[in-house]
Amino acid sequence: MAVVRAKAIDGGFVRWAGAGFLALVLAGFAVAARAEDGVTVSHAITTFGDPPKYPADFQHLDYVNPDAPKGGEISIWTSGGFDSLNPYSVKGRAAALASAPYESILTGTSDEIGTSYCLLCTTMEYPADRSWVIFNLRPEAKFSDGTPLTAEDVVFSYNVFLEKGLTDFRTIFGQQVQGAEILDPHRVKFTFKPGVPTRDLPASVGGLSVFSKAQYEREGLDLEESSMKPFLGSGPYVLDKLDMSKSITWKLNPDYWGKDLPINRGRNNFDRIRVEYYGDYQAAFEGFKAGNYTFRNEASSITWATGYDFPAVASGQVIKTELPSGAKASGQAFLFNLRKEKFQDPRVREALGMMFNFEWSNQTLFYALYARINSVWENTDMAATGVPSPDEAAILQPLVDDGTLPASILTDEAVVAPVSGERQLDRKNLRAASALLDEAGWTVGDDGIRRNAKGETLRVEFLNDSPSFDRVITPYIENLKALGVDAYMTTVDDAQMESRTRPPAYDFDMITGNARSDYIPGSDLKQYYGSATSDVSAFNLMGLKSPAVDRLIDVVMAADSNDKMKVATRALDRVLRAERFWVPQWYKNKHTVAYYDMYEHPAELPPYSSGELDFWWYNAEKGEALKAAGVFK
């Protein structure tokens, strides 16, 4: 579920190892006994009960270098500014990596989908129906100030999230979780409400951040409020220094309690992670060229194709490379604000979508680096294709029978974006879009502008906070004007964008955002697409309210096998795309990165992360050579 808008002396060690061996023996008896009662005790949990990739005695993740050296700094950039260190509030703009100080009971990996491993816990216990879960916390877990992390902190953090977390999060969790209780200082139990799908709930509650009750109360902190005082967490990084809205640096806690855990071995390798803030994209690129920061994940196709001809690249001081990615597409799209009356008719949304010429944009603006997004689950096997399969149709049929969905959903192919020609304005799509708007009652007047029966102009504002996107939006606006739409772009800064798009304002027509999805979709779908949270959600920005989508989300959440989940997700994807709440944009199946030649990474990267801040490391010899050459300011 989305919560947001990261030893002793030899003799002593022998005694500790002996105690650990005894605990393992006793745990073996406990597992056997519990198994007879239908209770699983494990170091990990998978969505559908399959064995996790990594056994209880694994030594390190497959994709890390367990002997990676520690040290050095990596620096990246982001846009805008910040005025808060609280990543869990809609108030203020949280600093980059503001969640870095916090850990959760469970954590995932970058090479596996649907598995959560113990981090703050040693094991978890849960029955076959997953109606509750007990987490056995690690006694050695500590906050960054050295104070113990206990079950009291876990329950306190949960209650604070339930009371003061994001509204959509509170709404959904309140429907699912009956309560949390302290069994002893290192055991905490979550019980789930009867009648709700529990497949994902142990992992969901295990994924909540844990912070210090003592500090929160002592310092009068408030999860709902913007604050420059970070909550006390147990994670590997803590705040080092900041220059308000210009830069922020996180440093590795040398006393981090979990540094020797197998799941952390070969990770958290940098002494410092610095983030530099820039007002616009080009300024940020110039900053990289000047050596103001050292790693860049390039998102601009024109910059990637034409900008990396500066001396540091030619000399080899900067590495420009493409890394493989198996990740699903981000769902990047122009999003309609469905709360606006003018966008209520799907024919209007379809017509406006037809005027975005991706093919021309990709060739003319993007140097053919991208592919079109069609599905909410693009680049996965959960994307709907063609007409519904028999299993999909079986899910959709009851919604057709009761009139919730049209019968055409059973026979039509999944909605895909229209294909355009080589010219910016595709005449065929222009004619088709004109016919749709005529049918919807938006007719062209003598001045060439479309109006409805009330005389209202079909006016569409594109809200844009990224100057680099001007060249994408401007041709789209020109095409819309040819259609008779009074389209225009309003440029805003980051703060204005947030204030106009966050609840309860939702003061926009169209923005560039994301149609969100997860590899294992569950209750997060209610935050992304559910009617109950559509007017309070920081994720369902388009304000989608669809009875069919609501019911299909329940089907996805109730799926008890991977195959059933995929079929249900394809059915949901099909219906979401038929809602036409978006004009899908583009993605690429590789990471285009550039960095100063002092970083190294494992030869085989995991499919779901490039991992530069996680498991890359610093080569001190190369770093010193670059400094000696005067590369950095």
LUMROTI-899216 format. One record per residue (C-alpha): residue in one letter; y, z, x; residue number from 1. Coordinates in nm, 3 decimals. Example, Ala and Ser with C-alpha at 12.3 -4.5 7.8 and 13.67 -1.06 7.14 Angstrom:
residues 2
   residuo        py        pz        px   num
         a    -0.450     0.780     1.230     1
         s    -0.106     0.714     1.367     2
This chain:
residues 633
   residuo        py        pz        px   num
         m     0.000     0.000     0.000     1
         a     0.349    -0.080     0.123     2
         v     0.550     0.233     0.199     3
         v     0.863     0.042     0.311     4
         r     1.153    -0.293     0.259     5
         a     0.540     0.152     1.426     6
         k    -0.672     1.743     3.034     7
         a    -0.789     2.041     3.182     8
         i    -0.950     2.122     3.519     9
         d    -1.308     2.012     3.576    10
         g    -1.465     2.329     3.453    11
         g    -1.254     2.325     3.141    12
         f    -1.347     1.965     3.074    13
         v    -1.717     2.050     3.107    14
         r    -1.681     2.327     2.853    15
         w    -1.489     2.092     2.620    16
         a    -1.756     1.823     2.659    17
         g    -2.029     2.073     2.583    18
         a    -1.854     2.186     2.269    19
         g    -1.808     1.823     2.170    20
         f    -2.178     1.753     2.217    21
         l    -2.266     2.051     1.998    22
         a    -2.022     1.929     1.733    23
         l    -2.185     1.587     1.737    24
         v    -2.530     1.740     1.693    25
         l    -2.408     1.951     1.402    26
         a    -2.228     1.650     1.256    27
         g    -2.556     1.459     1.268    28
         f    -2.720     1.724     1.050    29
         a    -2.416     1.724     0.821    30
         v    -2.430     1.348     0.775    31
         a    -2.797     1.359     0.692    32
         a    -2.746     1.637     0.442    33
         r    -2.443     1.475     0.289    34
         a    -2.617     1.140     0.260    35
         e    -2.868     1.299     0.024    36
         d    -2.574     1.408    -0.193    37
         g    -2.423     1.058    -0.189    38
         v    -2.139     1.163     0.039    39
         t    -2.054     0.955     0.346    40
         v    -1.919     1.114     0.661    41
         s    -1.779     0.857     0.900    42
         h    -1.518     0.774     1.163    43
         a    -1.412     0.468     0.961    44
         i    -1.405     0.323     0.613    45
         t    -1.434    -0.040     0.504    46
         t    -1.313    -0.190     0.181    47
         f    -1.654    -0.288     0.052    48
         g    -1.879    -0.048     0.239    49
         d    -1.987    -0.285     0.514    50
         p    -2.044    -0.137     0.861    51
         p    -1.722    -0.125     1.068    52
         k    -1.703    -0.342     1.376    53
         y    -1.663    -0.045     1.611    54
         p    -1.926     0.233     1.610    55
         a    -1.837     0.601     1.633    56
         d    -1.893     0.606     2.011    57
         f    -1.686     0.296     2.099    58
         q    -1.487     0.328     2.420    59
         h    -1.199     0.089     2.355    60
         l    -1.100    -0.203     2.135    61
         d    -1.244    -0.537     2.244    62
         y    -0.909    -0.711     2.283    63
         v    -0.736    -0.461     2.515    64
         n    -0.744    -0.410     2.889    65
         p    -0.862    -0.047     2.910    66
         d    -0.729    -0.025     3.266    67
         a    -0.386    -0.167     3.189    68
         p    -0.118     0.001     3.401    69
         k     0.149     0.212     3.236    70
         g     0.515     0.164     3.309    71
         g     0.811    -0.068     3.290    72
         e     1.020    -0.183     2.999    73
         i     0.992    -0.463     2.746    74
         s     1.296    -0.565     2.546    75
         i     1.336    -0.779     2.236    76
         w     1.619    -0.870     1.999    77
         t     1.702    -0.842     1.632    78
         s     1.998    -0.932     1.414    79
         g     2.276    -0.733     1.251    80
         g     2.308    -0.364     1.315    81
         f     2.181    -0.025     1.204    82
         d     2.320     0.299     1.071    83
         s     2.006     0.502     1.010    84
         l     1.686     0.620     1.178    85
         n     1.509     0.676     0.847    86
         p     1.275     0.381     0.777    87
         y     1.166     0.516     0.438    88
         s     1.493     0.498     0.245    89
         v     1.673     0.208     0.080    90
         k     1.999     0.372     0.182    91
         g     2.147     0.248     0.505    92
         r     1.993    -0.001     0.747    93
         a     1.715     0.148     0.953    94
         a     1.705     0.078     1.325    95
         a     1.442    -0.157     1.461    96
         l     1.106     0.013     1.523    97
         a     1.228     0.324     1.340    98
         s     0.870     0.393     1.230    99
         a     0.746     0.401     1.592   100
         p     0.747     0.784     1.613   101
         y     0.506     0.826     1.320   102
         e     0.131     0.811     1.284   103
         s    -0.102     0.814     0.988   104
         i    -0.444     0.970     0.946   105
         l    -0.608     0.627     0.958   106
         t    -0.517     0.311     1.145   107
         g    -0.630    -0.051     1.156   108
         t    -0.698    -0.298     1.437   109
         s    -0.582    -0.652     1.512   110
         d    -0.928    -0.808     1.514   111
         e    -1.069    -0.683     1.186   112
         i    -0.972    -0.701     0.820   113
         g    -1.040    -0.427     0.568   114
         t    -1.138    -0.147     0.805   115
         s    -0.949     0.177     0.871   116
         y    -1.041     0.403     1.164   117
         c    -0.972     0.769     1.219   118
         l    -0.662     0.838     1.427   119
         l    -0.533     1.181     1.328   120
         c    -0.878     1.265     1.199   121
         t    -1.220     1.288     1.362   122
         t    -1.412     1.197     1.046   123
         m    -1.361     1.149     0.675   124
         e    -1.589     1.235     0.384   125
         y    -1.608     1.053     0.052   126
         p    -1.858     1.004    -0.233   127
         a    -2.004     0.672    -0.340   128
         d    -1.745     0.627    -0.615   129
         r    -1.460     0.714    -0.375   130
         s    -1.312     0.949    -0.634   131
         w    -1.193     1.176    -0.354   132
         v    -1.168     1.184     0.024   133
         i    -1.159     1.465     0.277   134
         f    -1.001     1.410     0.617   135
         n    -1.113     1.631     0.904   136
         l    -0.806     1.642     1.125   137
         r    -0.813     1.656     1.504   138
         p    -0.723     2.007     1.620   139
         e    -0.555     1.859     1.928   140
         a    -0.313     1.645     1.723   141
         k     0.048     1.747     1.792   142
         f     0.398     1.641     1.706   143
         s     0.614     1.514     1.988   144
         d     0.771     1.860     2.035   145
         g     0.426     2.005     2.107   146
         t     0.378     2.184     1.774   147
         p     0.041     2.139     1.599   148
         l    -0.007     1.883     1.323   149
         t    -0.202     2.045     1.041   150
         a    -0.323     1.984     0.688   151
         e    -0.008     2.154     0.566   152
         d     0.202     1.876     0.723   153
         v    -0.018     1.608     0.567   154
         v     0.012     1.750     0.215   155
         f     0.382     1.815     0.259   156
         s     0.444     1.457     0.374   157
         y     0.246     1.320     0.081   158
         n     0.443     1.529    -0.167   159
         v     0.773     1.423    -0.016   160
         f     0.675     1.055    -0.040   161
         l     0.567     1.113    -0.401   162
         e     0.897     1.280    -0.485   163
         k     1.142     1.081    -0.271   164
         g     0.968     0.765    -0.155   165
         l     1.057     0.416    -0.275   166
         t     1.060     0.403    -0.654   167
         d     0.788     0.139    -0.683   168
         f     0.569     0.332    -0.439   169
         r     0.613     0.656    -0.636   170
         t     0.533     0.480    -0.962   171
         i     0.204     0.338    -0.840   172
         f     0.086     0.638    -0.637   173
         g     0.166     0.866    -0.928   174
         q    -0.072     0.660    -1.141   175
         q    -0.353     0.677    -0.886   176
         v    -0.356     1.011    -0.705   177
         q    -0.429     1.332    -0.889   178
         g    -0.337     1.558    -0.601   179
         a    -0.370     1.669    -0.241   180
         e    -0.497     2.010    -0.132   181
         i    -0.537     2.204     0.190   182
         l    -0.898     2.311     0.243   183
         d    -0.829     2.475     0.579   184
         p    -0.577     2.415     0.859   185
         h    -0.755     2.096     0.966   186
         r    -0.910     1.973     0.642   187
         v    -0.722     1.803     0.360   188
         k    -0.858     1.659     0.037   189
         f    -0.710     1.389    -0.185   190
         t    -0.846     1.354    -0.537   191
         f    -0.790     1.039    -0.741   192
         k    -0.730     1.007    -1.112   193
         p    -1.023     0.909    -1.336   194
         g    -1.027     0.554    -1.466   195
         v    -0.834     0.386    -1.184   196
         p    -0.992     0.157    -0.923   197
         t    -1.065     0.371    -0.619   198
         r    -1.189     0.106    -0.377   199
         d    -0.875     0.114    -0.161   200
         l    -0.745     0.463    -0.229   201
         p    -0.902     0.656     0.063   202
         a    -0.749     0.405     0.304   203
         s    -0.418     0.406     0.113   204
         v    -0.364     0.781     0.133   205
         g    -0.494     0.776     0.490   206
         g    -0.225     0.522     0.575   207
         l     0.069     0.744     0.486   208
         s     0.295     0.857     0.769   209
         v     0.281     1.226     0.858   210
         f     0.587     1.418     0.971   211
         s     0.661     1.782     1.045   212
         k     0.714     2.012     0.748   213
         a     0.876     2.274     0.971   214
         q     1.139     2.035     1.109   215
         y     1.206     1.871     0.772   216
         e     1.280     2.207     0.609   217
         r     1.452     2.366     0.908   218
         e     1.698     2.082     0.950   219
         g     1.749     2.005     0.582   220
         l     1.628     1.644     0.605   221
         d     1.602     1.417     0.303   222
         l     1.364     1.119     0.284   223
         e     1.592     0.946     0.032   224
         e     1.902     0.963     0.248   225
         s     2.023     0.757     0.540   226
         s     2.015     0.973     0.852   227
         m     2.067     0.943     1.225   228
         k     1.832     1.239     1.277   229
         p     1.475     1.107     1.313   230
         f     1.191     1.294     1.150   231
         l     0.952     1.457     1.393   232
         g     0.635     1.250     1.428   233
         s     0.319     1.254     1.636   234
         g     0.330     0.894     1.762   235
         p     0.336     0.767     2.120   236
         y     0.705     0.673     2.122   237
         v     1.016     0.884     2.068   238
         l     1.385     0.805     2.060   239
         d     1.536     0.763     2.406   240
         k     1.891     0.641     2.357   241
         l     2.101     0.428     2.129   242
         d     2.431     0.248     2.116   243
         m     2.514     0.235     1.746   244
         s     2.443    -0.111     1.604   245
         k     2.418    -0.257     1.956   246
         s     2.088    -0.137     2.103   247
         i     1.819     0.124     2.069   248
         t     1.551     0.232     2.315   249
         w     1.223     0.408     2.242   250
         k     1.043     0.582     2.528   251
         l     0.677     0.667     2.574   252
         n     0.611     1.036     2.528   253
         p     0.435     1.141     2.853   254
         d     0.271     1.427     2.662   255
         y     0.149     1.210     2.375   256
         w    -0.152     1.393     2.239   257
         g    -0.358     1.080     2.157   258
         k    -0.322     0.880     2.477   259
         d    -0.689     0.920     2.574   260
         l    -0.843     0.838     2.236   261
         p    -1.072     0.535     2.250   262
         i    -0.864     0.358     1.984   263
         n    -0.554     0.398     2.202   264
         r    -0.704     0.310     2.538   265
         g    -0.526     0.010     2.690   266
         r    -0.241     0.037     2.439   267
         n     0.112     0.181     2.440   268
         n     0.155     0.058     2.796   269
         f     0.533     0.034     2.831   270
         d     0.746     0.330     2.933   271
         r     1.030     0.195     2.722   272
         i     1.078    -0.052     2.438   273
         r     1.439    -0.165     2.403   274
         v     1.586    -0.361     2.111   275
         e     1.914    -0.548     2.151   276
         y     2.121    -0.637     1.844   277
         y     2.307    -0.967     1.806   278
         g     2.539    -1.100     1.539   279
         d     2.385    -1.446     1.522   280
         y     2.084    -1.642     1.638   281
         q     2.255    -1.854     1.903   282
         a     2.422    -1.554     2.062   283
         a     2.081    -1.389     2.082   284
         f     1.935    -1.693     2.257   285
         e     2.220    -1.695     2.507   286
         g     2.151    -1.326     2.566   287
         f     1.789    -1.406     2.649   288
         k     1.893    -1.681     2.891   289
         a     2.124    -1.433     3.062   290
         g     1.845    -1.178     3.105   291
         n     1.988    -0.923     2.858   292
         y     1.642    -0.885     2.705   293
         t     1.304    -1.005     2.823   294
         f     1.072    -1.118     2.542   295
         r     1.151    -1.365     2.265   296
         n     0.936    -1.478     1.975   297
         e     1.107    -1.808     1.903   298
         a     1.155    -1.883     1.533   299
         s     1.391    -2.180     1.562   300
         s     1.218    -2.515     1.595   301
         i     1.525    -2.688     1.735   302
         t     1.570    -2.418     1.996   303
         w     1.203    -2.434     2.090   304
         a     1.214    -2.812     2.119   305
         t     1.547    -2.853     2.298   306
         g     1.682    -2.520     2.421   307
         y     1.439    -2.413     2.691   308
         d     1.574    -2.631     2.968   309
         f     1.764    -2.360     3.153   310
         p     1.700    -2.285     3.524   311
         a     1.485    -1.973     3.477   312
         v     1.227    -2.180     3.285   313
         a     1.230    -2.456     3.544   314
         s     1.180    -2.206     3.825   315
         g     0.896    -2.025     3.647   316
         q     1.089    -1.702     3.612   317
         v     1.062    -1.745     3.235   318
         i     0.729    -1.837     3.078   319
         k     0.745    -2.059     2.769   320
         t     0.409    -2.080     2.594   321
         e     0.224    -2.110     2.266   322
         l    -0.033    -1.843     2.179   323
         p    -0.301    -1.890     1.913   324
         s    -0.264    -1.717     1.579   325
         g    -0.519    -1.673     1.304   326
         a    -0.277    -1.487     1.081   327
         k    -0.205    -1.589     0.725   328
         a     0.131    -1.744     0.649   329
         s     0.420    -1.509     0.579   330
         g     0.492    -1.650     0.234   331
         q     0.844    -1.747     0.343   332
         a     1.025    -1.914     0.055   333
         f     1.341    -1.958    -0.144   334
         l     1.303    -1.696    -0.418   335
         f     1.456    -1.728    -0.765   336
         n     1.603    -1.423    -0.935   337
         l     1.406    -1.442    -1.260   338
         r     1.630    -1.175    -1.413   339
         k     1.893    -1.448    -1.455   340
         e     1.879    -1.624    -1.792   341
         k     1.925    -1.968    -1.637   342
         f     1.599    -1.929    -1.446   343
         q     1.389    -1.814    -1.742   344
         d     1.263    -2.164    -1.822   345
         p     0.991    -2.267    -1.573   346
         r     1.100    -2.630    -1.610   347
         v     1.432    -2.538    -1.451   348
         r     1.258    -2.369    -1.159   349
         e     1.023    -2.663    -1.113   350
         a     1.311    -2.910    -1.117   351
         l     1.513    -2.716    -0.861   352
         g     1.208    -2.685    -0.639   353
         m     1.154    -3.060    -0.641   354
         m     1.484    -3.118    -0.466   355
         f     1.388    -2.941    -0.145   356
         n     1.259    -3.213     0.086   357
         f     1.023    -3.040     0.327   358
         e     0.888    -3.360     0.482   359
         w     1.237    -3.482     0.576   360
         s     1.334    -3.134     0.697   361
         n     1.022    -3.102     0.911   362
         q     1.075    -3.437     1.083   363
         t     1.455    -3.425     1.109   364
         l     1.527    -3.056     1.159   365
         f     1.203    -2.891     1.272   366
         y     1.058    -3.143     1.521   367
         a     0.736    -3.156     1.315   368
         l     0.639    -2.805     1.423   369
         y     0.559    -2.669     1.076   370
         a     0.320    -2.709     0.785   371
         r     0.413    -2.654     0.421   372
         i     0.328    -2.332     0.244   373
         n     0.162    -2.384    -0.093   374
         s    -0.028    -2.062    -0.152   375
         v     0.068    -1.696    -0.154   376
         w    -0.242    -1.661     0.070   377
         e    -0.177    -1.974     0.280   378
         n    -0.401    -2.014     0.586   379
         t    -0.678    -1.794     0.441   380
         d    -0.989    -1.858     0.234   381
         m    -0.826    -1.678    -0.060   382
         a    -0.591    -1.965    -0.140   383
         a    -0.665    -2.144    -0.467   384
         t    -0.760    -2.511    -0.431   385
         g    -0.823    -2.789    -0.682   386
         v    -0.939    -2.691    -1.029   387
         p    -1.083    -2.344    -1.089   388
         s    -1.439    -2.282    -0.978   389
         p    -1.680    -2.156    -1.246   390
         d    -1.635    -1.800    -1.116   391
         e    -1.256    -1.832    -1.128   392
         a    -1.274    -1.983    -1.475   393
         a    -1.481    -1.687    -1.595   394
         i    -1.197    -1.456    -1.491   395
         l    -0.927    -1.675    -1.645   396
         q    -1.106    -1.757    -1.972   397
         p    -1.035    -1.423    -2.151   398
         l    -0.665    -1.465    -2.079   399
         v    -0.678    -1.814    -2.228   400
         d    -0.873    -1.693    -2.531   401
         d    -0.610    -1.432    -2.623   402
         g    -0.318    -1.665    -2.557   403
         t    -0.191    -1.493    -2.243   404
         l    -0.246    -1.810    -2.040   405
         p    -0.237    -2.176    -2.151   406
         a    -0.568    -2.360    -2.162   407
         s    -0.439    -2.597    -1.895   408
         i    -0.489    -2.329    -1.630   409
         l    -0.865    -2.401    -1.660   410
         t    -0.833    -2.776    -1.602   411
         d    -0.523    -2.830    -1.391   412
         e    -0.533    -2.827    -1.013   413
         a    -0.360    -2.542    -0.836   414
         v     0.015    -2.599    -0.813   415
         v     0.126    -2.746    -0.482   416
         a     0.473    -2.830    -0.360   417
         p     0.589    -3.187    -0.434   418
         v     0.570    -3.438    -0.151   419
         s     0.895    -3.613    -0.065   420
         g     0.981    -3.930     0.122   421
         e     1.141    -3.996     0.457   422
         r     1.496    -3.995     0.322   423
         q     1.678    -3.671     0.253   424
         l     1.712    -3.749    -0.119   425
         d     1.380    -3.854    -0.269   426
         r     1.466    -4.074    -0.569   427
         k     1.129    -4.034    -0.736   428
         n     1.156    -3.655    -0.732   429
         l     1.519    -3.682    -0.845   430
         r     1.412    -3.874    -1.156   431
         a     1.132    -3.631    -1.233   432
         a     1.359    -3.330    -1.187   433
         s     1.626    -3.489    -1.409   434
         a     1.372    -3.534    -1.686   435
         l     1.266    -3.169    -1.663   436
         l     1.624    -3.042    -1.684   437
         d     1.696    -3.273    -1.976   438
         e     1.393    -3.130    -2.158   439
         a     1.511    -2.778    -2.079   440
         g     1.850    -2.848    -2.240   441
         w     2.057    -2.886    -1.925   442
         t     2.221    -3.225    -1.972   443
         v     2.465    -3.415    -1.753   444
         g     2.828    -3.433    -1.865   445
         d     3.092    -3.692    -1.788   446
         d     3.178    -3.504    -1.470   447
         g     2.821    -3.529    -1.346   448
         i     2.755    -3.155    -1.389   449
         r     2.473    -3.018    -1.601   450
         r     2.548    -2.776    -1.885   451
         n     2.345    -2.614    -2.159   452
         a     2.417    -2.604    -2.534   453
         k     2.657    -2.312    -2.479   454
         g     2.861    -2.520    -2.237   455
         e     2.753    -2.307    -1.942   456
         t     2.732    -2.483    -1.605   457
         l     2.400    -2.483    -1.420   458
         r     2.545    -2.303    -1.119   459
         v     2.317    -2.188    -0.836   460
         e     2.430    -1.970    -0.547   461
         f     2.230    -1.957    -0.224   462
         l     2.287    -1.619    -0.060   463
         n     2.245    -1.661     0.317   464
         d     2.281    -1.413     0.602   465
         s     2.145    -1.637     0.878   466
         p     2.381    -1.901     1.026   467
         s     2.081    -2.082     1.172   468
         f     1.965    -2.149     0.815   469
         d     2.283    -2.337     0.724   470
         r     2.133    -2.665     0.842   471
         v     1.834    -2.612     0.610   472
         i     2.025    -2.501     0.301   473
         t     2.309    -2.757     0.322   474
         p     2.088    -3.067     0.268   475
         y     1.907    -2.885    -0.013   476
         i     2.243    -2.816    -0.181   477
         e     2.342    -3.182    -0.141   478
         n     2.021    -3.287    -0.316   479
         l     2.082    -3.040    -0.598   480
         k     2.434    -3.171    -0.646   481
         a     2.289    -3.521    -0.685   482
         l     2.082    -3.370    -0.968   483
         g     2.399    -3.241    -1.136   484
         v     2.354    -2.879    -1.028   485
         d     2.665    -2.690    -0.920   486
         a     2.497    -2.550    -0.609   487
         y     2.675    -2.371    -0.327   488
         m     2.609    -2.133    -0.040   489
         t     2.764    -1.792     0.014   490
         t     2.741    -1.656     0.368   491
         v     2.711    -1.277     0.395   492
         d     2.637    -1.028     0.668   493
         d     2.325    -0.814     0.683   494
         a     2.483    -0.520     0.503   495
         q     2.605    -0.738     0.217   496
         m     2.267    -0.906     0.190   497
         e     2.091    -0.574     0.160   498
         s     2.335    -0.432    -0.093   499
         r     2.315    -0.742    -0.312   500
         t     1.936    -0.783    -0.304   501
         r     1.818    -0.422    -0.321   502
         p     1.754    -0.241    -0.647   503
         p     1.923    -0.185    -0.879   504
         a     2.180    -0.456    -0.795   505
         y     1.964    -0.770    -0.758   506
         d     2.292    -0.964    -0.741   507
         f     2.175    -1.309    -0.634   508
         d     2.050    -1.645    -0.761   509
         m     1.837    -1.768    -0.471   510
         i     1.760    -1.612    -0.133   511
         t     1.520    -1.674     0.150   512
         g     1.251    -1.408     0.134   513
         n     0.875    -1.366     0.132   514
         a     0.608    -1.386    -0.134   515
         r     0.407    -1.099     0.008   516
         s     0.032    -1.065     0.030   517
         d    -0.233    -0.872     0.220   518
         y    -0.570    -0.972     0.360   519
         i    -0.736    -0.717     0.134   520
         p    -0.512    -0.721    -0.173   521
         g    -0.510    -0.405    -0.381   522
         s    -0.254    -0.174    -0.538   523
         d     0.014    -0.324    -0.314   524
         l     0.010    -0.618    -0.556   525
         k     0.173    -0.398    -0.817   526
         q     0.465    -0.347    -0.583   527
         y     0.486    -0.716    -0.499   528
         y     0.427    -0.875    -0.840   529
         g     0.373    -0.606    -1.107   530
         s     0.586    -0.588    -1.421   531
         a     0.606    -0.208    -1.412   532
         t     0.798    -0.209    -1.082   533
         s     0.984    -0.540    -1.110   534
         d     1.325    -0.381    -1.170   535
         v     1.290    -0.106    -0.911   536
         s     1.087    -0.277    -0.637   537
         a     1.221    -0.359    -0.292   538
         f     0.936    -0.612    -0.263   539
         n     0.928    -0.793    -0.602   540
         l     1.276    -0.932    -0.539   541
         m     1.229    -1.220    -0.780   542
         g     1.166    -0.979    -1.068   543
         l     0.837    -1.132    -1.180   544
         k     0.711    -0.996    -1.511   545
         s     0.390    -1.164    -1.620   546
         p     0.121    -1.007    -1.844   547
         a    -0.132    -1.250    -1.698   548
         v    -0.046    -1.149    -1.342   549
         d    -0.063    -0.779    -1.434   550
         r    -0.414    -0.818    -1.574   551
         l    -0.536    -1.025    -1.281   552
         i    -0.404    -0.765    -1.037   553
         d    -0.630    -0.513    -1.210   554
         v    -0.925    -0.752    -1.166   555
         v    -0.852    -0.789    -0.795   556
         m    -0.822    -0.413    -0.752   557
         a    -1.152    -0.354    -0.930   558
         a    -1.352    -0.607    -0.723   559
         d    -1.645    -0.425    -0.562   560
         s    -1.748    -0.690    -0.309   561
         n    -1.574    -0.920    -0.068   562
         d    -1.691    -1.230    -0.256   563
         k    -1.566    -1.096    -0.589   564
         m    -1.235    -0.999    -0.434   565
         k    -1.184    -1.350    -0.295   566
         v    -1.265    -1.517    -0.627   567
         a    -1.032    -1.284    -0.815   568
         t    -0.756    -1.339    -0.558   569
         r    -0.789    -1.718    -0.591   570
         a    -0.751    -1.682    -0.967   571
         l    -0.443    -1.466    -0.918   572
         d    -0.300    -1.705    -0.659   573
         r    -0.344    -1.991    -0.906   574
         v    -0.148    -1.806    -1.175   575
         l     0.123    -1.685    -0.937   576
         r     0.186    -2.040    -0.820   577
         a     0.201    -2.162    -1.180   578
         e     0.485    -1.913    -1.239   579
         r     0.702    -2.115    -0.994   580
         f     0.904    -1.812    -0.891   581
         w     0.958    -1.966    -0.549   582
         v     1.030    -2.281    -0.354   583
         p     0.780    -2.237    -0.069   584
         q     0.901    -2.312     0.281   585
         w     0.689    -2.344     0.596   586
         y     0.473    -2.175     0.861   587
         k     0.303    -2.246     1.192   588
         n    -0.040    -2.128     1.308   589
         k     0.071    -2.031     1.657   590
         h     0.310    -1.792     1.827   591
         t     0.588    -1.967     2.017   592
         v     0.702    -1.712     2.274   593
         a     0.908    -1.695     2.590   594
         y     0.928    -1.405     2.831   595
         y     1.029    -1.318     3.183   596
         d     0.731    -1.346     3.414   597
         m     0.656    -0.977     3.459   598
         y     0.428    -0.921     3.161   599
         e     0.054    -0.977     3.129   600
         h    -0.192    -0.973     2.843   601
         p    -0.568    -0.998     2.790   602
         a    -0.710    -1.350     2.818   603
         e    -0.847    -1.335     2.464   604
         l    -0.591    -1.226     2.209   605
         p    -0.701    -1.094     1.869   606
         p    -0.653    -1.325     1.571   607
         y    -0.406    -1.115     1.377   608
         s    -0.144    -1.011     1.632   609
         s     0.028    -1.140     1.943   610
         g     0.049    -0.775     2.048   611
         e     0.338    -0.781     2.297   612
         l     0.455    -0.432     2.204   613
         d     0.103    -0.299     2.158   614
         f    -0.139    -0.403     2.434   615
         w     0.055    -0.615     2.684   616
         w     0.153    -0.449     3.011   617
         y     0.410    -0.460     3.287   618
         n     0.339    -0.608     3.631   619
         a     0.556    -0.393     3.857   620
         e     0.535    -0.630     4.157   621
         k     0.657    -0.926     3.953   622
         g     0.924    -0.714     3.788   623
         e     1.066    -0.600     4.120   624
         a     1.070    -0.960     4.245   625
         l     1.275    -1.070     3.945   626
         k     1.518    -0.781     3.992   627
         a     1.554    -0.866     4.362   628
         a     1.633    -1.224     4.265   629
         g     1.920    -1.098     4.048   630
         v     1.772    -1.227     3.727   631
         f     1.875    -0.929     3.515   632
         k     2.220    -0.795     3.448   633
